[in-house]
Amino acid sequence: MQASSVAVTGSKVAAVGLGFWVMKIAATTLGETAGDLLSMTLQLGYLLSSAVLFSAFLGLLALQLRARRFHPLLFWSVVLATSTAGTTLSDFLDRTLGLGYALGASLLAGGLALVLVLWKWSEKTLSVSDIRSPRSEAFYWTAVLFSNTLGTALGDFLADDSGLGFGGGALLIGSLILLTALASRIRQVNRVVLFWIAFVLTRPFGATFGDLLTKPLDKGGLDFGTLGSSLILFAMLVGMVGLSMRRLRTGATA
């Protein structure tokens, strides 16, 4: 891949902290509800929805790759696009093509592992604290897309096939996220490994939490519907992105 002619100022991705993970969960949960809104509520189907959302992802990604520096609104728009596209892509593989949640999740996990291995081999690190080059950023967003697509399949497997239900699946994933957070307090544990474990786990948490919000009461959900849940989550994410932009401007002028 050729180096970009656009000069890059600073890291191109969001700094990792508590706010990052809150916004990541909000974006991935919104991706679940918005993807279901398009494919099921509006009845576009998984294939057409995936084509529309993947095209939107590619368009936003092109803008992100051309940007000279980190822009919160653009960054989180790409994250949201990977989440919505990942939702319908996973459903297309698992349901339309009939692969099933377990096989679909296994194939996606293998794809994510391959991306991370290639990234490590090419860049010598999987760190996301200082992503500047077009190649490292391309690996980053490919891993994000795979992890969000994997999360949908894994979340659906936990909710539908494992017997845990929506609430039980969210509780299990939430517990694993908590254990990962506790492990981050141990100095000997590799922080890069913990980041990608947490990044993968927050997607199925968002998937199961999104199902919990949207599904009817007789199926173990809260019956807020895809539209209502999407609007609430969108408002929350916009508010947090706005706060992030304000803090960024304040820091730049300080």
C-alpha positions as CSV (number, residue, x, y, z in Angstrom):
1,M,0.0,0.0,0.0
2,Q,1.4,3.4,-1.0
3,A,1.9,6.0,1.6
4,S,-0.6,8.9,1.6
5,S,0.5,12.3,0.3
6,V,-1.6,13.9,3.1
7,A,0.4,15.0,6.1
8,V,-0.9,13.5,9.3
9,T,-1.0,15.4,12.5
10,G,-1.1,13.2,15.7
11,S,-2.9,9.9,16.1
12,K,-5.9,9.4,13.8
13,V,-8.1,7.5,16.3
14,A,-9.7,8.2,19.7
15,A,-7.6,7.9,22.9
16,V,-8.6,4.9,25.0
17,G,-10.2,5.7,28.3
18,L,-13.5,5.3,30.1
19,G,-15.3,7.7,27.7
20,F,-14.0,5.7,24.8
21,W,-15.6,2.5,26.1
22,V,-18.9,4.1,27.0
23,M,-19.1,5.6,23.5
24,K,-18.0,2.3,21.9
25,I,-20.8,0.4,23.7
26,A,-23.4,3.1,22.7
27,A,-22.3,2.9,19.1
28,T,-22.3,-0.8,18.9
29,T,-25.7,-1.1,20.6
30,L,-27.0,1.6,18.2
31,G,-25.5,-0.4,15.3
32,E,-27.5,-3.5,16.4
33,T,-30.8,-1.6,16.6
34,A,-30.3,0.5,13.5
35,G,-29.2,-2.5,11.4
36,D,-32.3,-4.4,12.5
37,L,-34.4,-1.3,11.8
38,L,-33.2,-1.3,8.2
39,S,-33.2,-5.0,7.5
40,M,-36.3,-6.2,9.4
41,T,-38.5,-3.3,10.4
42,L,-38.2,-1.6,7.0
43,Q,-38.0,-5.0,5.4
44,L,-35.1,-4.3,3.1
45,G,-33.6,-7.7,3.8
46,Y,-30.1,-8.6,4.9
47,L,-28.4,-8.5,1.5
48,L,-29.7,-5.1,0.4
49,S,-29.2,-3.6,3.9
50,S,-25.7,-4.9,3.9
51,A,-25.0,-3.4,0.5
52,V,-26.3,0.0,1.6
53,L,-24.6,0.1,4.9
54,F,-21.3,-1.3,3.6
55,S,-21.3,1.4,0.9
56,A,-21.9,4.0,3.6
57,F,-19.0,2.6,5.6
58,L,-16.6,2.8,2.6
59,G,-17.6,6.4,2.0
60,L,-17.0,7.4,5.6
61,L,-13.8,5.4,5.7
62,A,-12.4,7.2,2.7
63,L,-13.0,10.5,4.4
64,Q,-11.4,9.2,7.6
65,L,-8.3,8.0,5.7
66,R,-7.9,11.3,4.0
67,A,-8.2,13.3,7.2
68,R,-5.1,14.9,8.5
69,R,-5.9,14.5,12.2
70,F,-8.4,13.0,14.6
71,H,-12.0,14.2,14.2
72,P,-14.4,12.8,16.8
73,L,-17.5,13.1,14.7
74,L,-15.9,11.4,11.7
75,F,-14.2,8.8,13.8
76,W,-17.4,7.7,15.6
77,S,-19.4,7.9,12.4
78,V,-17.0,5.2,11.0
79,V,-17.3,3.1,14.1
80,L,-21.1,3.3,13.9
81,A,-21.0,2.4,10.2
82,T,-18.9,-0.7,11.0
83,S,-21.4,-1.6,13.6
84,T,-24.5,-1.3,11.5
85,A,-22.9,-3.0,8.5
86,G,-21.5,-5.7,10.8
87,T,-25.0,-6.4,12.1
88,T,-26.6,-7.0,8.7
89,L,-23.5,-8.7,7.3
90,S,-23.5,-11.2,10.2
91,D,-27.3,-11.8,9.8
92,F,-26.8,-12.3,6.1
93,L,-24.1,-15.0,6.7
94,D,-25.9,-16.7,9.6
95,R,-29.5,-16.5,8.5
96,T,-29.8,-15.9,4.7
97,L,-26.8,-18.2,3.8
98,G,-27.8,-20.6,6.6
99,L,-24.3,-20.9,8.2
100,G,-25.8,-20.6,11.7
101,Y,-24.5,-18.5,14.6
102,A,-21.8,-20.9,15.8
103,L,-20.2,-21.5,12.4
104,G,-20.6,-17.8,11.4
105,A,-19.0,-16.7,14.6
106,S,-16.1,-19.2,14.1
107,L,-15.4,-18.0,10.6
108,L,-15.5,-14.4,11.6
109,A,-13.2,-15.1,14.6
110,G,-10.8,-16.7,12.3
111,G,-10.9,-13.7,9.9
112,L,-10.3,-11.3,12.8
113,A,-7.4,-13.4,14.0
114,L,-5.9,-13.4,10.5
115,V,-6.2,-9.6,10.3
116,L,-4.4,-9.1,13.7
117,V,-1.7,-11.6,12.7
118,L,-1.1,-9.7,9.4
119,W,-1.2,-6.4,11.2
120,K,1.4,-7.6,13.8
121,W,3.6,-9.0,11.0
122,S,3.4,-5.8,8.9
123,E,3.6,-3.1,11.6
124,K,5.4,-5.1,14.4
125,T,2.8,-3.9,16.9
126,L,-1.0,-4.0,17.5
127,S,-1.0,-0.8,19.6
128,V,-3.8,1.7,18.8
129,S,-2.3,4.6,20.8
130,D,-0.4,6.1,17.9
131,I,-2.0,5.2,14.5
132,R,-0.8,7.6,11.9
133,S,0.2,5.7,8.7
134,P,-2.5,4.8,6.1
135,R,-1.4,1.1,6.3
136,S,-1.8,0.9,10.1
137,E,-5.1,2.7,9.9
138,A,-6.4,0.3,7.2
139,F,-5.5,-2.6,9.5
140,Y,-7.2,-0.9,12.4
141,W,-10.5,-0.4,10.6
142,T,-10.5,-3.8,9.1
143,A,-10.1,-5.3,12.6
144,V,-12.9,-3.0,13.8
145,L,-15.2,-4.2,11.0
146,F,-14.5,-7.9,11.7
147,S,-14.8,-7.5,15.5
148,N,-18.2,-5.8,15.2
149,T,-19.5,-8.4,12.7
150,L,-18.2,-11.1,14.9
151,G,-19.9,-9.5,17.9
152,T,-23.3,-9.7,16.3
153,A,-22.9,-13.4,15.5
154,L,-21.6,-14.1,19.0
155,G,-24.3,-12.1,20.7
156,D,-27.0,-13.8,18.6
157,F,-25.5,-17.2,19.5
158,L,-25.6,-16.4,23.2
159,A,-29.1,-15.0,23.1
160,D,-30.7,-17.6,20.8
161,D,-28.7,-20.9,20.8
162,S,-27.0,-21.0,24.2
163,G,-30.2,-20.9,26.3
164,L,-29.1,-17.8,28.2
165,G,-31.5,-15.4,26.6
166,F,-31.0,-11.7,26.0
167,G,-30.5,-10.8,29.6
168,G,-28.3,-13.8,30.4
169,G,-26.1,-13.2,27.3
170,A,-25.6,-9.5,28.3
171,L,-24.8,-10.5,31.9
172,L,-22.2,-13.1,30.8
173,I,-20.5,-10.7,28.4
174,G,-20.7,-7.9,30.9
175,S,-19.0,-10.1,33.5
176,L,-16.2,-10.9,31.0
177,I,-15.7,-7.2,30.3
178,L,-15.5,-6.6,34.1
179,L,-12.8,-9.3,34.4
180,T,-10.9,-7.7,31.5
181,A,-11.1,-4.4,33.3
182,L,-9.8,-5.9,36.5
183,A,-7.0,-7.6,34.6
184,S,-5.8,-4.2,33.3
185,R,-4.8,-3.4,36.8
186,I,-2.2,-6.1,36.7
187,R,1.0,-4.7,35.3
188,Q,2.3,-7.9,33.9
189,V,-0.7,-8.3,31.5
190,N,-0.2,-7.0,28.0
191,R,-2.3,-3.9,27.5
192,V,-2.6,-4.3,23.7
193,V,-4.0,-7.8,24.2
194,L,-6.5,-6.5,26.8
195,F,-7.6,-3.8,24.5
196,W,-8.6,-6.1,21.7
197,I,-10.2,-8.6,24.1
198,A,-12.3,-5.7,25.4
199,F,-13.0,-4.3,21.9
200,V,-14.4,-7.7,20.8
201,L,-16.4,-8.3,23.9
202,T,-18.1,-4.9,23.9
203,R,-19.7,-5.7,20.5
204,P,-21.6,-8.8,21.6
205,F,-22.5,-6.9,24.8
206,G,-24.0,-4.2,22.5
207,A,-25.7,-6.8,20.4
208,T,-27.3,-8.6,23.3
209,F,-28.2,-5.3,25.0
210,G,-29.7,-4.0,21.7
211,D,-31.8,-7.2,21.5
212,L,-32.9,-6.7,25.1
213,L,-34.1,-3.2,24.2
214,T,-35.9,-4.0,21.0
215,K,-37.4,-7.5,21.3
216,P,-40.9,-8.1,22.5
217,L,-41.7,-9.0,26.1
218,D,-42.7,-12.6,25.3
219,K,-39.2,-13.1,23.9
220,G,-37.4,-11.7,26.9
221,G,-36.9,-8.2,25.6
222,L,-38.1,-4.8,26.8
223,D,-40.2,-4.1,23.6
224,F,-38.9,-0.5,22.9
225,G,-38.8,-1.4,19.2
226,T,-35.9,-0.8,16.8
227,L,-37.0,2.8,16.0
228,G,-37.5,4.0,19.6
229,S,-34.3,2.3,20.8
230,S,-32.3,3.7,17.8
231,L,-33.5,7.2,18.5
232,I,-32.6,7.1,22.2
233,L,-29.2,5.6,21.5
234,F,-28.5,8.0,18.7
235,A,-29.3,11.0,20.9
236,M,-26.9,9.6,23.6
237,L,-24.1,9.1,21.1
238,V,-24.5,12.5,19.6
239,G,-24.4,14.1,23.0
240,M,-21.2,12.2,23.9
241,V,-19.5,13.0,20.6
242,G,-20.4,16.7,21.1
243,L,-18.8,16.7,24.5
244,S,-15.7,15.0,23.1
245,M,-15.5,17.7,20.4
246,R,-15.8,20.4,22.9
247,R,-13.1,19.0,25.1
248,L,-10.8,18.6,22.0
249,R,-11.4,22.3,21.1
250,T,-10.8,23.4,24.7
251,G,-7.5,21.4,24.8
252,A,-6.4,22.9,21.5
253,T,-6.9,26.5,22.6
254,A,-5.5,26.0,26.1
